[in-house]
Structures are given as C-alpha cells and as structure tokens.
Amino acid sequence: MTSTPDAHRSGFACFVGRPNAGKSTLMNDLVGSKVAITSSKPQTTRHAIRGIVHREDAQLIVVDTPGLHRPRTLLGERLNDLVHETWSEVDVIGFCVPADQKVGPGDRYIAEQLAKVARRTPVVGVVTKTDLVGKQQVAEQLLALQELMDFAELVPVSAVDDYQMNTLADLLVSQLPEGPQLYPDGELTDEPEETLVAEMIREAALEGVRDELPHSLAVTIEEMVPRDGRDDLVDVHAVVHVERQSQKSIVIGRGGERLREVGTTARKHIQALLGSKIYLDLHVKVTKDWQRDPRQLRKLGF
Ligand SMILES: Nc1nc2c(ncn2[C@@H]2O[C@H](COP(=O)(O)OP(=O)(O)OP(=O)(O)O)[C@@H](O)[C@H]2O)c(=O)[nH]1
C-alpha cells in the first residue's frame, strides 16, 4: 500500500519504564487533561487508562500501563499480564528513562521483555525530566539508551518545562498506521467514570503517606448516583480498602482529620471531572490480604 503524505493516522501508544520514570505525567501532558494519576510514590498507576490526543492529522490514543516489576504477589502477576497484553496491542511504545538516573537493571529488564513480547512494535526511547540535569548529561543518557535496544527514534523531553512535548507527539504519530478518527472529538478517555473517581480518591488517600502504603490501598465505588430530584448533585459512596488495622488508623488520622482532608481533595478533583457538585461519603475498611486473594482482586477490579 502506498502512503499519502497528508493521510490521517490513528492508533494506540503506551509508555513503559520503571516506576517513577514520569510516564503518567507525560501522558497527562500529551492529552492535556488529568486522566491518569501521578504521585511522588512509585507504582500508583494500576489501570490502563486511555487518554486521546486529537489533532488535525491524527488521533493518538494513549494507554497508560502500570509500572512493570518482578512479580512477588498475585497482584504483581496480574499487573504484569496487563502490561504484556497492552504492549502487543499498541502501534508504538514510548520507553521512558529519567535523565537524572543511570540506566540500570530495571531498564534492561524492560528492554528484554519488550524484545520478547513486542518484537514488532516500534519503540521510541524517551529521556524524561531533562529539566533536572545539564545538556551534557542528557547527551550521555541518550547514548546510554542507545545501548539498551533498537529504538525507532530517540527524544529528550521535559513535561515540567514543556520541552519537546510536541516533537514527542509527532514522533509517536509518525509510527501510527493510516486510518480514520476512532473516537469522537472531545472525548478524552473511555475509562468508566467510576474507575477514574476511584483513582482520584486513591491518589488523595496516598498523598503524604510514607512507607509502603501504595500497595496496600485500593478504592471501590459502592454507589454513584444523582441525588433524587437534583440534576446538579451526585452522591458518591466509596470504600478505601487497607490490609491492616494499623493502616486504617494512618488513613483516618487523629480524630478523623486526615480522612476529612482526603475527602476534600478528592471531592475537588471529582467535581472537576464530573462537572457537577458531589457529596462524597468515604469509609475505610480492613480487607485482609486483598492483594493475595483472587476473589478480592476480582471484586476490586483487577
Ligand atoms: N522535574 C521533573 N519531574 C517530573 C517530570 N515528569 C514527572 N516528574 C515527577 O516524577 C515523579 C513520577 O512521575 P509519574 O508521572 O508519576 O511517574 P510514573 O512513571 O507514571 O510512575 P509509576 O506510576 O510509579 O510507574 C513525580 O513526582 C512527577 O512529578 C519532569 O519532566 N520533570
């Protein structure tokens, strides 16, 4: 098939990289809306949340995969399955390595997995967070990246400085097949609202909590319905699941103060997402070993 220079392109992209590489931030920046969750803690992104970049010449659907890691629990295995599934379905993969950290075993592990699972998917090497280092170090990082695997393209970017974000979008788009728009204009995500709402609560609950809580926290939406007789108010009933009583106390805080803050923060974000006022009812529940129990995992959406 011959390719017309001005043809419309459409397809899927995802970002891979070790935890904290800046994948979620990149995706948010590309799609211009907060649909994935960023946090200063590693491995907070659990769902394959899609954002859509609409352009005159292309539609790029970005799938955000969880950080790949060597599985230690059932949850870890499920997450990795999800990652591999995503890799073989997309048209292009962005492999993120932060500029301020040496290329290491974590990156090599991902490169090996990519070579195994997605040999035919083009990979764009992305050096992220270039604002944190000097030019020389960016150049060295690009060279180090080149040693990792065969990249279709290499590009340094900074989401914080908005440096080369358009170039990155161009490079990803150039790898897409010709095709029509797949989603209507203005639609930023096809993730169910409830999943996004749950993620926003999870993000708020994680904020400022030290130690290993990220893996011990899940959120379910029990009910999300418009208030009777009102078209401007939605009632949201949600449960924050933790694994131990001690974690429950951390999330709730002294006199319930922390949970109130979590509620306030989450409510603000959810209202922005849904475009209506919400009443948020939050409960914290100890769901023992939810990470290891297949039934609980299913219930919590994994
Ligand atoms: N200075 C700087 N920091 C960044 C940039 N992009 C992301 N960060 C920070 O790096 C941290 C991790 O970013 P995320 O986008 O959550 O990283 P991730 O790769 O999605 O992480 P996981 O979900 O754990 O896999 C956050 O604290 C971001 O604010 C950047 O361009 N410059």
The ligand as an SDF file (V2000), in Angstrom:
LIG
                    3D

 32 34  0  0  0  0  0  0  0  0999 V2000
   11.4600   17.5470   37.3660 N   0  0  0  0  0  0  0  0  0  0  0  0
   10.5720   16.7910   36.7120 C   0  0  0  0  0  0  0  0  0  0  0  0
    9.8320   15.9030   37.3960 N   0  0  0  0  0  0  0  0  0  0  0  0
    8.9470   15.1350   36.7150 C   0  0  0  0  0  0  0  0  0  0  0  0
    8.7850   15.2530   35.3130 C   0  0  0  0  0  0  0  0  0  0  0  0
    7.8560   14.3510   34.9240 N   0  0  0  0  0  0  0  0  0  0  0  0
    7.4550   13.7220   36.0530 C   0  0  0  0  0  0  0  0  0  0  0  0
    8.1100   14.1830   37.1410 N   0  0  0  0  0  0  0  0  0  0  0  0
    7.9510   13.7310   38.5570 C   0  0  0  0  0  0  0  0  0  0  0  0
    8.3800   12.3950   38.6920 O   0  0  0  0  0  0  0  0  0  0  0  0
    7.5520   11.6850   39.6100 C   0  0  0  0  0  0  0  0  0  0  0  0
    6.9760   10.4430   38.9500 C   0  0  0  0  0  0  0  0  0  0  0  0
    6.1340   10.8080   37.8890 O   0  0  0  0  0  0  0  0  0  0  0  0
    4.9430    9.8660   37.3720 P   0  0  0  0  0  0  0  0  0  0  0  0
    4.4340   10.5110   36.1440 O   0  0  0  0  0  0  0  0  0  0  0  0
    4.0030    9.5430   38.4520 O   0  0  0  0  0  0  0  0  0  0  0  0
    5.7990    8.5540   37.0200 O   0  0  0  0  0  0  0  0  0  0  0  0
    5.3060    7.1250   36.5000 P   0  0  0  0  0  0  0  0  0  0  0  0
    6.3790    6.6230   35.6320 O   0  0  0  0  0  0  0  0  0  0  0  0
    3.9430    7.2180   35.9210 O   0  0  0  0  0  0  0  0  0  0  0  0
    5.2960    6.3180   37.8430 O   0  0  0  0  0  0  0  0  0  0  0  0
    4.5330    4.9240   38.2030 P   0  0  0  0  0  0  0  0  0  0  0  0
    3.0820    5.1720   38.1410 O   0  0  0  0  0  0  0  0  0  0  0  0
    5.0380    4.6870   39.5720 O   0  0  0  0  0  0  0  0  0  0  0  0
    5.0270    3.8940   37.2520 O   0  0  0  0  0  0  0  0  0  0  0  0
    6.5010   12.6630   40.0660 C   0  0  0  0  0  0  0  0  0  0  0  0
    6.8990   13.2060   41.3010 O   0  0  0  0  0  0  0  0  0  0  0  0
    6.4950   13.7340   38.9710 C   0  0  0  0  0  0  0  0  0  0  0  0
    6.0940   14.9870   39.4500 O   0  0  0  0  0  0  0  0  0  0  0  0
    9.5840   16.2200   34.6080 C   0  0  0  0  0  0  0  0  0  0  0  0
    9.5150   16.4210   33.3950 O   0  0  0  0  0  0  0  0  0  0  0  0
   10.4640   16.9400   35.3640 N   0  0  0  0  0  0  0  0  0  0  0  0
  1  2  1  0
  2  3  2  0
  2 32  1  0
  3  4  1  0
  4  5  2  0
  4  8  1  0
  5  6  1  0
  5 30  1  0
  6  7  2  0
  7  8  1  0
  8  9  1  0
  9 10  1  0
  9 28  1  0
 10 11  1  0
 11 12  1  0
 11 26  1  0
 12 13  1  0
 13 14  1  0
 14 15  2  0
 14 16  1  0
 14 17  1  0
 17 18  1  0
 18 19  2  0
 18 20  1  0
 18 21  1  0
 21 22  1  0
 22 23  2  0
 22 24  1  0
 22 25  1  0
 26 27  1  0
 26 28  1  0
 28 29  1  0
 30 31  2  0
 30 32  1  0
M  END
$$$$
